[in-house]
């Protein structure tokens, strides 16, 4: 379920529970080709412009450390699968958060690309916060590709969080 109703912020995500943990699924369409979007997601110098600090090996089997600007997340990501320019699977670990999985898929659609990200293994109680935070990362990617600056993450989170809280109440 998503919460796109008149007068509310555009919500890119859906929330659900699987095996007792939360899943945030986000989908958006980008006005760029699949190779450019793939590069923005996997080239460390491009990631540093919109997502955060990344240091290490982003190839399959590699491991990298990251600190994300908008959410403040810090941890290690292991690249489990990397199929350019279609699919990326990361295992995440952080001292302050549960271990998780991030699955990224890109689908070319003419001169555009559809991006789907699933953030899995999240605690259910704060899943709305994860949904809002993950969406801000996607919006920062969109802004970067359009030549704009990242958003004010705190203000944007405050706009998005109520919509994601509404979604969270519908998880069974």
C-alpha positions as CSV (number, residue, x, y, z in Angstrom):
1,X,0.0,0.0,0.0
2,X,1.1,3.6,-0.6
3,X,-0.2,6.9,0.7
4,X,-0.6,9.1,-2.4
5,X,-3.6,11.2,-1.7
6,X,-4.4,14.8,-2.6
7,X,-2.6,17.3,-0.4
8,X,0.0,14.8,0.9
9,X,3.6,14.4,-0.3
10,X,4.3,12.0,-3.1
11,X,5.2,8.7,-1.6
12,X,7.4,6.4,-3.6
13,X,7.4,3.5,-1.2
14,X,5.3,0.7,0.1
15,X,5.8,-1.1,3.4
16,X,5.2,-4.7,4.4
17,X,6.3,-7.4,6.8
18,X,8.0,-10.7,5.8
19,X,9.2,-13.3,8.2
20,X,8.7,-10.9,11.2
21,X,10.9,-8.1,9.7
22,X,10.0,-5.0,7.7
23,X,10.5,-4.4,4.0
24,X,10.5,-0.9,2.3
25,X,10.0,-1.1,-1.4
26,X,10.5,2.1,-3.5
27,X,10.0,2.6,-7.1
28,X,10.6,5.7,-9.3
29,X,11.2,6.5,-13.0
30,X,14.2,8.5,-14.0
31,X,14.7,10.6,-17.2
32,X,18.0,9.0,-18.0
33,X,19.2,5.8,-19.6
34,X,19.9,2.6,-17.7
35,X,23.7,2.9,-18.1
36,X,23.8,6.4,-16.6
37,X,21.6,5.5,-13.7
38,X,23.7,2.3,-13.1
39,X,26.8,4.5,-13.0
40,X,25.2,6.9,-10.5
41,X,24.5,3.9,-8.3
42,X,27.8,2.2,-8.5
43,X,30.6,4.7,-9.3
44,X,32.1,5.9,-6.0
45,X,32.8,9.4,-7.2
46,X,29.1,9.8,-8.3
47,X,27.7,8.2,-5.2
48,X,29.7,10.7,-3.1
49,X,27.7,13.5,-4.8
50,X,24.3,12.4,-3.7
51,X,24.4,9.5,-1.3
52,X,27.4,9.8,1.0
53,X,30.9,8.7,1.6
54,X,31.8,5.4,0.1
55,X,35.2,3.6,0.4
56,X,36.0,0.2,-0.8
57,X,35.2,-2.3,-3.6
58,X,31.8,-2.0,-5.2
59,X,32.3,-5.1,-7.4
60,X,30.6,-8.5,-6.9
61,X,32.2,-10.1,-3.8
62,X,33.6,-6.7,-2.7
63,X,33.0,-4.9,0.5
64,X,32.7,-1.1,1.2
65,X,32.2,1.2,4.1
66,X,29.6,3.9,3.7
67,X,28.1,6.9,5.6
68,X,25.0,8.3,4.0
69,X,24.3,12.1,4.1
70,X,20.5,12.2,4.6
71,X,20.0,9.4,7.1
72,X,23.3,9.3,8.8
73,X,23.5,5.6,8.4
74,X,27.1,4.2,8.7
75,X,28.1,0.7,8.1
76,X,29.6,-2.0,5.8
77,X,28.0,-3.3,2.6
78,X,29.0,-6.6,1.0
79,X,28.2,-6.8,-2.7
80,X,26.5,-10.2,-3.0
81,X,25.4,-9.8,-6.7
82,X,26.3,-7.3,-9.4
83,X,24.7,-7.7,-12.8
84,X,25.4,-4.4,-14.7
85,X,23.2,-2.5,-15.5
86,X,20.3,-4.5,-14.1
87,X,20.7,-5.8,-10.6
88,X,22.6,-5.2,-7.4
89,X,22.2,-7.1,-4.1
90,X,23.9,-5.8,-1.0
91,X,24.2,-7.2,2.6
92,X,24.4,-4.4,5.1
93,X,25.7,-4.4,8.6
94,X,26.0,-1.5,11.1
95,X,26.8,-1.2,14.8
96,X,23.6,0.7,15.4
97,X,21.2,-1.1,13.1
98,X,20.1,-4.7,12.3
99,X,21.8,-6.5,9.4
100,X,19.8,-6.2,6.2
101,X,19.6,-6.7,2.5
102,X,19.2,-4.0,-0.2
103,X,18.1,-5.3,-3.6
104,X,18.3,-2.8,-6.5
105,X,16.8,-3.5,-10.0
106,X,16.9,-1.2,-13.0
107,X,14.7,-1.6,-16.1
108,X,15.2,0.3,-19.3
109,X,12.0,1.9,-20.6
110,X,12.8,3.8,-23.8
111,X,14.9,6.8,-22.8
112,X,13.9,6.4,-19.2
113,X,14.8,3.9,-16.4
114,X,12.6,2.4,-13.7
115,X,14.4,1.9,-10.4
116,X,13.1,-0.4,-7.8
117,X,14.8,-0.7,-4.4
118,X,13.8,-3.1,-1.6
119,X,15.3,-2.6,1.8
120,X,14.8,-5.8,3.8
121,X,15.3,-7.0,7.3
122,X,14.2,-3.8,9.0
123,X,12.7,-3.7,12.5
124,X,8.9,-3.3,12.2
125,X,8.4,-0.7,15.0
126,X,10.4,2.2,13.2
127,X,9.6,1.0,9.6
128,X,8.0,4.4,8.8
129,X,11.3,6.2,9.6
130,X,13.1,3.8,7.3
131,X,10.6,4.4,4.5
132,X,10.9,8.2,4.8
133,X,14.7,8.0,5.0
134,X,15.0,5.6,2.0
135,X,12.7,7.9,-0.1
136,X,14.9,10.9,0.7
137,X,17.9,9.0,-0.7
138,X,16.0,8.3,-3.9
139,X,15.0,12.0,-4.1
140,X,18.6,13.0,-3.6
141,X,19.6,10.7,-6.5
142,X,16.9,12.3,-8.7
143,X,18.1,15.8,-7.7
144,X,21.7,14.9,-8.5
145,X,20.7,13.5,-12.0
146,X,18.8,16.7,-12.7
147,X,21.8,18.9,-11.7
148,X,20.2,20.1,-8.4
149,X,21.4,19.9,-4.7
150,X,20.3,17.4,-2.2
151,X,17.3,18.3,-0.2
152,X,17.1,19.5,3.4
153,X,16.8,15.9,4.8
154,X,15.4,16.9,8.2
155,X,12.6,19.0,6.7
156,X,11.8,16.5,4.0
157,X,11.8,13.6,6.6
158,X,9.2,15.6,8.6
159,X,7.0,16.0,5.5
160,X,7.3,12.3,4.5
161,X,7.2,10.6,7.9
162,X,3.4,11.0,8.6
163,X,2.5,9.4,5.3
164,X,4.8,6.4,6.0
165,X,3.4,6.2,9.6
166,X,0.0,5.8,8.0
167,X,1.3,3.0,5.8
168,X,2.9,1.3,8.8
169,X,-0.4,1.1,10.6
170,X,-1.7,-1.1,7.7
171,X,1.0,-3.8,8.0
172,X,-0.4,-7.0,9.3
